[in-house]
């Protein structure tokens, strides 16, 4: 049996890039970066950006995101950190409260980007 998770990090279709949910796993150490909610969220955003850059894109190319949040008490902090990654034009967004996330994460974000 394989330990590999059955998913694609992203898939292109027509003129869109669908990015699977990103959690705060630091790829350098393969562990969740969860010293604080902010550090975990910034790692999530870095992981999202890494996937965008692999396709020659940036945050400005995101047209929609879905955010899964374990604690809605962190909603304001989420908005402050998340908003700092954009300059004026934001993607559409849905934020959903969830009971649990993979690897004990506090937040997970998936996205859809417009291909150039």
Secondary structure, DSSP 8 states (H G I E B T S, - for coil): ---S-S--SEEEETTEEEEEEE--EETTTTEE--SSHHHHHHHHHHHHHHHHHTTT--GGGEEEEEEEES-GGGHHHHHHHHHTT-SS---EEEEEE-S--GGG-SEEEEEEEE--
